[in-house]
Amino acid sequence: MVDQGIGIPPDAAAQLFRAYFRHDEAKRMTGEGMGIGLYISKQFVEAHGGRIWVDSAVGQRSVFHVALPLADAAVPVPER
C-alpha cells in the first residue's frame, strides 16, 4: 500500500508497529485513531509466517510492504 501522506521520520518508523503508537505529527493532523491498526496488522502477518515493514522519508509518501510465505504444496486444497 502506498499513501500520499507526509512521510514518516526514521525515529517514528522504528516504533510504528507498536501498540498505541501515534507520532506527534499524526496526532496534530487528525485526532482520529488509537494507534492499533498497524500493530494488529503486524500480529496477523507474523502469525502467518510473514513480515511487514515500511519504507518512508519525511516529505515523501510511505510504502507499506507485506510478505507472506506461499502455501505448502503438500497440503491439499479442498474443492469447492
PyRosetta script that sets phi, psi and omega in degrees:
from pyrosetta import init, pose_from_sequence

init()
pose = pose_from_sequence("MVDQGIGIPPDAAAQLFRAYFRHDEAKRMTGEGMGIGLYISKQFVEAHGGRIWVDSAVGQRSVFHVALPLADAAVPVPER")
pose.set_psi(1, 136.2)
pose.set_omega(1, 176.6)
pose.set_phi(2, -117.3)
pose.set_psi(2, 130.1)
pose.set_omega(2, 176.4)
pose.set_phi(3, -103.4)
pose.set_psi(3, 170.5)
pose.set_omega(3, 178.8)
pose.set_phi(4, -113.2)
pose.set_psi(4, 30.3)
pose.set_omega(4, -174.4)
pose.set_phi(5, -82.0)
pose.set_psi(5, -157.5)
pose.set_omega(5, -173.2)
pose.set_phi(6, -92.2)
pose.set_psi(6, -2.0)
pose.set_omega(6, -176.8)
pose.set_phi(7, 87.1)
pose.set_psi(7, 166.7)
pose.set_omega(7, -175.3)
pose.set_phi(8, -124.4)
pose.set_psi(8, 124.3)
pose.set_omega(8, 177.1)
pose.set_phi(9, -62.8)
pose.set_psi(9, 149.9)
pose.set_omega(9, -178.3)
pose.set_phi(10, -54.4)
pose.set_psi(10, -38.4)
pose.set_omega(10, -179.5)
pose.set_phi(11, -65.7)
pose.set_psi(11, -34.5)
pose.set_omega(11, 178.5)
pose.set_phi(12, -77.1)
pose.set_psi(12, -37.6)
pose.set_omega(12, -179.1)
pose.set_phi(13, -60.1)
pose.set_psi(13, -33.9)
pose.set_omega(13, 179.4)
pose.set_phi(14, -66.9)
pose.set_psi(14, -22.8)
pose.set_omega(14, -176.9)
pose.set_phi(15, -108.8)
pose.set_psi(15, -2.9)
pose.set_omega(15, -169.2)
pose.set_phi(16, -54.5)
pose.set_psi(16, -33.7)
pose.set_omega(16, -175.2)
pose.set_phi(17, -96.2)
pose.set_psi(17, 11.4)
pose.set_omega(17, 175.4)
pose.set_phi(18, -81.1)
pose.set_psi(18, 148.3)
pose.set_omega(18, 178.6)
pose.set_phi(19, -63.3)
pose.set_psi(19, 133.2)
pose.set_omega(19, 174.8)
pose.set_phi(20, 69.1)
pose.set_psi(20, 12.8)
pose.set_omega(20, 178.4)
pose.set_phi(21, -80.7)
pose.set_psi(21, 130.3)
pose.set_omega(21, 171.9)
pose.set_phi(22, -139.1)
pose.set_psi(22, 124.3)
pose.set_omega(22, 179.4)
pose.set_phi(23, -67.8)
pose.set_psi(23, 149.3)
pose.set_omega(23, -177.7)
pose.set_phi(24, -54.6)
pose.set_psi(24, -39.2)
pose.set_omega(24, -179.4)
pose.set_phi(25, -66.2)
pose.set_psi(25, -37.9)
pose.set_omega(25, 177.9)
pose.set_phi(26, -66.0)
pose.set_psi(26, -39.5)
pose.set_omega(26, 177.6)
pose.set_phi(27, -64.3)
pose.set_psi(27, -38.7)
pose.set_omega(27, -178.6)
pose.set_phi(28, -68.1)
pose.set_psi(28, -39.6)
pose.set_omega(28, -176.1)
pose.set_phi(29, -73.1)
pose.set_psi(29, -35.3)
pose.set_omega(29, -179.5)
pose.set_phi(30, -150.6)
pose.set_psi(30, 140.4)
pose.set_omega(30, 177.8)
pose.set_phi(31, -84.5)
pose.set_psi(31, -3.6)
pose.set_omega(31, -175.5)
pose.set_phi(32, -79.8)
pose.set_psi(32, 156.2)
pose.set_omega(32, 173.9)
pose.set_phi(33, 97.3)
pose.set_psi(33, 150.8)
pose.set_omega(33, -179.9)
pose.set_phi(34, -112.7)
pose.set_psi(34, -7.2)
pose.set_omega(34, -179.9)
pose.set_phi(35, 80.4)
pose.set_psi(35, 28.4)
pose.set_omega(35, 179.2)
pose.set_phi(36, -117.3)
pose.set_psi(36, -8.3)
pose.set_omega(36, -176.9)
pose.set_phi(37, -61.6)
pose.set_psi(37, -49.3)
pose.set_omega(37, -180.0)
pose.set_phi(38, -71.4)
pose.set_psi(38, -31.2)
pose.set_omega(38, 175.8)
pose.set_phi(39, -62.9)
pose.set_psi(39, -47.9)
pose.set_omega(39, 179.2)
pose.set_phi(40, -63.4)
pose.set_psi(40, -41.4)
pose.set_omega(40, 178.1)
pose.set_phi(41, -58.5)
pose.set_psi(41, -44.5)
pose.set_omega(41, 179.8)
pose.set_phi(42, -62.7)
pose.set_psi(42, -42.7)
pose.set_omega(42, 179.8)
pose.set_phi(43, -61.3)
pose.set_psi(43, -43.2)
pose.set_omega(43, -179.6)
pose.set_phi(44, -64.2)
pose.set_psi(44, -49.1)
pose.set_omega(44, -178.4)
pose.set_phi(45, -61.7)
pose.set_psi(45, -46.6)
pose.set_omega(45, -178.8)
pose.set_phi(46, -68.0)
pose.set_psi(46, -32.3)
pose.set_omega(46, 177.1)
pose.set_phi(47, -64.0)
pose.set_psi(47, -22.8)
pose.set_omega(47, 178.8)
pose.set_phi(48, -101.9)
pose.set_psi(48, 17.3)
pose.set_omega(48, 175.5)
pose.set_phi(49, 78.6)
pose.set_psi(49, 17.9)
pose.set_omega(49, -176.3)
pose.set_phi(50, -106.2)
pose.set_psi(50, -169.6)
pose.set_omega(50, -177.9)
pose.set_phi(51, -141.7)
pose.set_psi(51, 144.2)
pose.set_omega(51, 177.2)
pose.set_phi(52, -132.5)
pose.set_psi(52, 138.8)
pose.set_omega(52, 179.2)
pose.set_phi(53, -156.1)
pose.set_psi(53, 169.6)
pose.set_omega(53, -179.5)
pose.set_phi(54, -128.2)
pose.set_psi(54, 141.7)
pose.set_omega(54, 169.3)
pose.set_phi(55, -113.1)
pose.set_psi(55, 122.3)
pose.set_omega(55, -176.3)
pose.set_phi(56, -155.3)
pose.set_psi(56, 160.7)
pose.set_omega(56, 173.7)
pose.set_phi(57, -148.5)
pose.set_psi(57, 145.7)
pose.set_omega(57, -179.9)
pose.set_phi(58, -59.2)
pose.set_psi(58, 134.4)
pose.set_omega(58, 179.3)
pose.set_phi(59, 84.9)
pose.set_psi(59, 0.0)
pose.set_omega(59, 179.3)
pose.set_phi(60, -128.8)
pose.set_psi(60, 168.5)
pose.set_omega(60, 179.1)
pose.set_phi(61, -71.8)
pose.set_psi(61, 164.4)
pose.set_omega(61, 178.5)
pose.set_phi(62, -109.4)
pose.set_psi(62, 143.7)
pose.set_omega(62, 177.2)
pose.set_phi(63, -119.5)
pose.set_psi(63, 120.7)
pose.set_omega(63, 178.3)
pose.set_phi(64, -99.8)
pose.set_psi(64, 133.6)
pose.set_omega(64, -177.8)
pose.set_phi(65, -118.8)
pose.set_psi(65, 142.5)
pose.set_omega(65, 173.2)
pose.set_phi(66, -131.8)
pose.set_psi(66, 129.0)
pose.set_omega(66, 176.2)
pose.set_phi(67, -122.5)
pose.set_psi(67, 124.7)
pose.set_omega(67, 178.2)
pose.set_phi(68, -121.2)
pose.set_psi(68, 142.9)
pose.set_omega(68, 179.0)
pose.set_phi(69, -70.0)
pose.set_psi(69, 152.2)
pose.set_omega(69, 175.5)
pose.set_phi(70, -71.2)
pose.set_psi(70, 152.1)
pose.set_omega(70, 177.9)
pose.set_phi(71, -65.3)
pose.set_psi(71, 146.5)
pose.set_omega(71, 177.0)
pose.set_phi(72, -65.9)
pose.set_psi(72, 124.8)
pose.set_omega(72, -177.4)
pose.set_phi(73, -64.2)
pose.set_psi(73, -19.2)
pose.set_omega(73, -178.7)
pose.set_phi(74, -78.2)
pose.set_psi(74, -14.3)
pose.set_omega(74, -179.1)
pose.set_phi(75, -86.0)
pose.set_psi(75, 121.4)
pose.set_omega(75, -179.4)
pose.set_phi(76, -68.9)
pose.set_psi(76, 141.4)
pose.set_omega(76, 177.7)
pose.set_phi(77, -97.0)
pose.set_psi(77, 123.7)
pose.set_omega(77, -179.1)
pose.set_phi(78, -64.7)
pose.set_psi(78, 142.9)
pose.set_omega(78, 177.3)
pose.set_phi(79, -78.7)
pose.set_psi(79, 152.7)
pose.set_omega(79, 179.2)
pose.set_phi(80, -99.0)
pose.dump_pdb("model.pdb")
